Amino acid sequence: MKDLIIATAQFENKSADKADNLMRIAELSAQSASKGAKIVVFHECSITGYTFARHLDKKRMLDIAENLTDSESIRALIQIAAVHDIAICAGLFEKDDDDNLFKAYVCVNKSGIVAKYRKLHPFINPHLSPGDRYCVFNLYGWNFGILICYDNNIIENVRATKLLGADILLMPHVTMCTPSPRPGAGFVSPDLWYNREHENQQLLREFSGPKGREWLMKWLPSRAFDNAIYCIFSNPIGMDDDQLKNGCSMILDPFGDIIAECTVLGADVAIASISQDKINAAGGTRYLRARRPELYRDIIGKQHNAEQKVAWLDSQN
């Protein structure tokens, strides 16, 4: 396979303002294409905004959600992709013909939707239904997978997507800087963001410490390393509703090394070239060949009651 240039992006989305968010997506897509990227990856619910949805009843969720078969936002995304002859990956709230609601993520190019995925573990709004299948698709001769945010924290999802053939995993998130039982977790004060020209160093310390990037580095490199995959992590920066997010959009190679990262306190893209050679040489490729599924098939597949809610939401509602 030929080497492929990929971009991951970050920006400050506006809640329920699809026009403004699509404008930001268009700007960063143009920037990515000008640097040679053939695909650009945006964060979870980058078209609609995300955290504001915790306040919405089902009617209001249906109002913001779109049916992907007749979606104005998807048509706009396809037009942006056509202008630059690239693929664009972005997220939004989806509704089907029966008014079921999902957290959706799509990849489009000038020809239309290439792939679509529904989050397996949604929790920002009680009216969201979980997806029921993995997504692996081929683009530019490469096999891509998609897992949204919390889906990536369940390690079986990453391994399953790899075993289905993915060598590049798209990992759109809205994460970090929220309360959690883990030591050091918590919100970052919005005041630091609004005064970032004067509070630059303190904001950077919060973003890079245990509330943010330090936590990310506890698990993200291992997903890439263990599975011999490229991980394309995307995350918003700035205010998402009333919560501050820290960006850190990055690309990791199959050795778990960061090969590109957004580091500015604002909208940015990070771009890297990926190659098959790294996958072939990575330790994770050997580990996959050494598996003995007969030892743990029944253990991993054992039935249990899956939790769909995350603890910090209890204090939000």
N, C-alpha and C positions, 0 to 999 in steps of 0.2 A: 504493500500500500504506500501511496505517496505521503510525504509529510504534510501535515495540515496545520494552518494557523487559526487559532481560536482566541476569541476575546471574552472575558468576563467583565461585567459592568456593575456600577453602583450609582445610585442617585437618590435624592430625597423625593419620595412619591407624595402625592396629595390624596387625601381620603376622598374616594368617590368622584374624583376629577379625572375621568378617563382622557379627556382631550389634552390636558396638561401633561399627564403621564405619558401619553403616546408621543407628544412633542419631545419630551426628554428622551424617550426611546429612539425616536428618529435622529436626534442630535448625536447620541452616543453610537448609534449604528453607523452613521456617516463617518464619525471619527474612527471607529473600528475598521470600516472598509478602507479608509484612506491609508491605514497602516498594514493592509494586506490580509486582514482577517476574513475568513469565509463563513464564519458563524459567530454570532454574539449571543451571550447568555445573560438574561436579566433575572431578577429575584422573584420569589413567590408573590403572586398577586401584584406584580409590578404595574399592571394596567389599571386595576381598581383601587389599589391600596389594601391594607390588611387589617391592622389592629382595631380600626373603627368598627369592624363588623361584630365585635363582641357585644355591641349595644343594640343590634338590630333584631327586630322580630322577623318572622318568616316573610311577611308581605314586603318589608323593606329589603330583605335579602333577595327576594325574587325580582324586585325592581332594579337592583344593581347587577344581578347576574345576567348572563347572556346564554342563549342556545347556540352552540358552536356551529350548527348547520346554517344559521342566519344571523351572524354576529357582525355588527358594524366594526367592533374593535378588531376582530380577526381580519376583516377586509382591509382596514387601515394598516394592520401589521404586514399583510401581504404586499400592499402597495409600497411600503417602506423597503421591504426586502427586494422588490423588483427594481426599485430605483438604483440600488447598490449591488444587485446581483449577489446577494448573500442569503444565508439562513438566519432567522431571528427566533429566539426562544424566550417566551414570556408567559406570565400567569394571570389568571382572573377567576372570578367566581362564575360557575357554570350552572345552568338549569336545563333539565331535559323536558321532554314533551309532557311528562306527568308531574312537573314542578318539584322533582327531586333536585336537591342542591349539592354541588360538589366543589372542591378546590381543584381547579384544572390548570394544566400547564401544556403549552403547545409549542411545536416547532413548525415554522412556516418558511417557504421560499416563494419565489415569484409564481410558482405553479399552484400554490395553495397550501393546505395543511399537510405536513409531512408525517407528523406524529402528534398524538394527544394522550394525556395521562391524567388520572384522578388520584389525588393524595390518598394514601392508604390509612393514614392516622390523623384525620382532621380534628381540631378541637377549639378553634377560635369562636365558633358559633354552634349552638346545639342543634340547629336545623341542617347542618352539613352531614351528608352521608359519606361513608368511606368508599374509596375505590376497591375493586375486587380483582385486579390483575396487574402484572408487571408490564413494562413497556420497553421493548428493545427494537430499534429501527436502524436502517442503513442509510447513510448520507455521505457523499463524497468517498464512497468505498470503505467507510469506517462504520463499526457498530456502536451505536450510542444507547445508553439507558437513561432513565429519568427517575429520581426519587426526590420528593419534596420535603425539605426541612426535617421534621421529626421522624419521617420514614427512614432517614439515614442513621438514626440513633439505635434502631433495631438492626443489629448487625446481620441477621439472617436475610434482610431485604437486599443488602449490598451484595452478599455472596450469591443469592439467587439471581440477581440481575447479571452478575458476572457469568454465572453458569449458563445463563440463557444466551451468552455470546457478547455481552457489552465489553468493550475495551476503553470506552470513554463514558464517564458517569456525570450527567448534568445534575447539580445539587443546588437548586434554587431555595433560598432560605429567607425568613425574617426571624432573626435570632440574636441572642446575646443581650446583655444589659437588662435582664429581667430577674425577678426573685426566683430562688431555687433553694432546696435544702443543702446544696453543696457549699462548702466554706467560701466566703468572699463574694458570693453572687449578690445581685441586686440591681435596682435601677440606677442609671446615671442621670444626674440633674439636668433638665432641659436648659437651665440658666447657663450652664457651661457651653452649650451649643449656641445659644443666642449671643453670648459674649465671647465667642471662640477667637476673635481677633486679639482679645486681651487675656483670655484664659487658656491659651493654646496648649501650654505644657501640662496643665492639670487635666485638661480634656484628653490629651494623648495618653496620659498615665491611666486614666479610667478606662479608655478604650482598649488599651493594650494589656491591662491587668486581669485579675481573676474574674471580673465582671464581663470581660470581652475576649480578646484574642488569646489570652493565656488559657482560658477554658477550651477554646477551639482547638488549640494545639495538643490537648490531651487525647483527642480522638480522631480528628480529621486525617492526619498523616497515616494513621494505622489503617484506615479504610482503603487508602490508595496502596499502601505497602502490602497488606495481607492479600489483596485481590489482584495485584498487578494491573491496576487501572489508572488512567488519568482521571482526576477529580476536578471538575469545574465548579467551584463554589462561588455563589453570588449572594449578596446580602445588601439591603438598603443602608444608606447613611443619612443621618439627620432625623427629623421628627416623623414618626409614623403614628398618626393620631396624637396622643399625649405622651408617647413613649419614644425615647431616644435610642437610635440604633447606630452601630459603629462601623458599618461597612466591612472592611477586611476582605473584600472579594479577591479571590486568588485561584491559581491553577497549580495543582500538584501533579508530579509525575509518578510512575509506578514504583519508584523507590521511596515515596513519601516525602520527597523534597519539593519545596515551593519554588516554582520556576517563573512565576509572575504574580504580582500582588498590587492592589490599589492601596496607596499609602496617604493620599491627600485627604484633607477634611472637606470633602465635597464630591461632586460627580466626577467619575473617572472610569477609565477602562484599563485593564491589564491584559497583555497579549503574549502568547507563547506559541511556539511551533512544537507539534507532537510527532513522534516517530514510532514505528513498529519496533525498531531495534531495542528501545528501552523496555518495552513489554516483554520481549523475548529474553532479555538479560535479567529482568527483575526476579527477586527471590520468590515473590508471590506466584509466579508461573510454575516454579518447581513445587511449591506447597500444594497447588491445585492438583498437580499430577500425582502427588503422594497421598491424597485423601483415601480414606477407607470408610465409605458411607455405610457399609454394612454394620459398623460398630455403633453408629449414632443416629441412623435413620429413624428408628422408633423413639429415640429420646427427643430429638429436635421436633419430630412431628407429633408429639404427645399433645392431646387436647388440653386446653386451659381457658379460663375466662379472661379475654383480652380487655385491658383498660383502654378507654379512648380519651379520658380526660387527663389534663396535666394539672398538678397541684396548685400552681400559682394562680390559675384562673379562679379558684375559690375565693380569693381575696379581691378579685376584680368585679365580681357580680353581687 
